Amino acid sequence: MDMAVSDQKQAGNAAHNSNDGVDRPLAIEARGLVKRFDGTLAVDGVDISVPQGAIYGILGPNGAGKTTTLRMLLGIIDPDEGIRRVFGHDRPHDIARLIGYLPEERGLYPSMKAIEAIAFMGALRGLTLPEGRKRGLELLERHDLAHAADRQIRQLSKGMAQTVQLLGTLIHRPKLVVLDEPFSGLDAINQGKLERMIRTLADEGTTVIFSTHVIHHAERLCEGVAIIAGGKVPYAGSVEAARDRIPAQVRLETRAREGAWLAALPQDARREGDFFMFSLPETGVEPLLRQLIEGDAGILSLSIERAGLHDAFVHIAGEAAARQLEADSQLEGGQ
Amino acid sequence: MSIDMSEKARLSNLQAALVVARRDFVAILFSRSFLFFLLGPLFPAVVFAMSGGLGAAANQNAPDVRIALQMPSEDMASLMDAHTRLENELGRGGVPHFYLFDPAEGHDPIDPEALIADKSGIYGAVLTGTLENPVLTGTSDKLRAWSGQVTMHLALARTGADVSYPALATSLVTSSGATVKDQRRDTAQISMTLLFLLMMLLAGMVLSNLVEEKANKIIEILAAALPMEAVFLGKLFAMLAVSLVGVGVWFSLIGLVILSGSDFGGVKQTLMGMPDPGVGWPLFSVLFVVNFSMGYLLIGSIFLAIGALASTVREVQTLSMPVTMLQLFIFFFASFTLIDGAPLLEMLAILFPLSSPFAMTARAAQSEELWPILLAIGYQAMWVAIFIKMGSTLFRKRVMKSGGGGHNPNKRRWFGLRRAAS
């Protein structure tokens, strides 16, 4: 089991010290989850801690074990080893009313009317059918889909059907929403809508955990991420901490091309066109600046660029996983 | 931030099963195909009724098979006198009938073999010769059937004396132990056969019950929200309810046809002739429905699990033949309960969960004791729970996997199962 660099190992006490410095109870806590299918290791020692109210991403290429991990967290399948707790419960089905789940493979009964499909999904989570229909109609109206309420699912466009399913996921007002590849198959406009919806849910105190192979979604939305590759989680923690794992990059432009000041540059400095690129020295930029000025380098510009989540992913999961992630993203974009 | 857990945070298994059952039941009941489901068995029933009517009419018009008789005139007169006396004692159906070829009335000598070969088929045998040297010609079955009776006729005709038959006082009882036992066995057999036919007709539907959910990817939503046992139970409840609606409609229609005066291909006569079952008709009817329900749930839970492992409709169709064979085996195994002097086999048929409802239906027809039947219903319910648990566990283990990585090429594929993770 690769415990790697989880910065939340201390979170086994079912509380999480978040970025704002406030201890928050955990919505999801997983320790050492292992799942084998017919002897093949699908998930190998996953540790995840998701504080309540957070937006949390599970980031990894296709086939990395994201869906299997989510299924274990939801109780759809049981782990072979390890523990999982959702709101402190070992059996997620015991708190089914608190959870909403949108699976990767979207599915609705084609002959059902949209409003009935939403109400049915609510009924699965303990809502009465009349209440489900009432709330469903409100949600459909809010998303400009009231006209589709009495249409059969098979008569809806793919995007509309996906929205209906998402509304069905939220109809019972869950405290934890689990979305498996929610942006998959959506156009840019609907992706934007979904991002806004996720933020709204989090603002209302709902914990949102979603899997994705698109880094930008995780970077824009998530407070924390678990990077998963080959069934292992080499990193689980805040997005900020992930980015901090790679030193910031300094981009320097000088008037002089040669001079003694060159010796002051860090060893990893490389020339890229008119710029020098190098990692931010541990001592900070001030001593370097002093030497450059004294050496008469003629500083035209100097910027410090923080590493993105993509760089962090490459650093943590490796080049191969990053390339696969990139390919998955492009494939998704091309579809 | 804290989550309020005071509210009950999940549906009970029964509530969850009812949510699934309600959806399935409504979806099936209000589908166009349900009409065909209802009408389907009525076509053979109508054909059966019509063929029964035609058969009866054909029997009515069928020629009365007789024995052709040619002897000297005085011998024939003696023989017919004996025939009249025997018919008086044994009844019209108890003696063969003769067609006379009397030489005194101008009939030529007959050729027995040619007469029997006659296409009209009226003559089953031919009696020729004299009273002292009679010859009966016929096929083996006719000779076997009529030799004894013809000999009686000849003996009585030869003595020519009045045989006095003593007056026999009779005392009527409505039934005997032996008769009741025999008749109840008939009731048991008919009930078991009916139960088997209904199960055969209806239980197979369960096989394809999860294919829609798998094809439309709905299964994961169900599996995330509810325990798989509840999903399985809900599916079974729905199909049982659909089946009971179907059975109710069919029986009501048959009842209406019979009430309108039709014999419905002999069904009415058979029903009217069935003796009271051991527990009485009202309770037997209730127990029949209960046994049908338990049998349906038992075999349905197995079919559901088998069908759930299939990934396409084609695989389900392939499975339907061995499944039918299984049902036949169960029926024949349950038939052991009808064999006298085989208590061990009867007990095995009762204990084997799949044959237990059949066996207990037979028992309800044959025995007045109610407690073993009630005990068996509890026993069957336990097995329903066990089968559902086993089926749902297998389903979760074998089917609820995702695609993508982790592929192990050395593993064989069963029913197209996906084993890798994504």
Interface residues (C-beta under 8 A of the other chain):
Chain A: R24 P25 K35 F37 D38 G39 T40 L41 A42 V43 Q52 G53 N62 G63 A64 G65 K66 T67 T68 R71 L74 G75 I76 I77 D78 F87 H93 D94 I95 A96 R97 L98 I99 Y101 P103 E104 E105 R106 G107 L108 Y109 P110 S111 M112 F120 M121 A123 L124 R125 G126 K175 G205 G230 G231
Chain B: M1 S2 I3 M5 E7 K8 A9 R10 L11 A16 V19 R23 A27 S31 E212 E213 N216 K217 I218 I219 E220 I221 L222 A223 A224 A225 L226 P227 R396 K397 M400 K401 S402 G404 G405 G406 H407 N408 K411 R419 A420 A421 S422
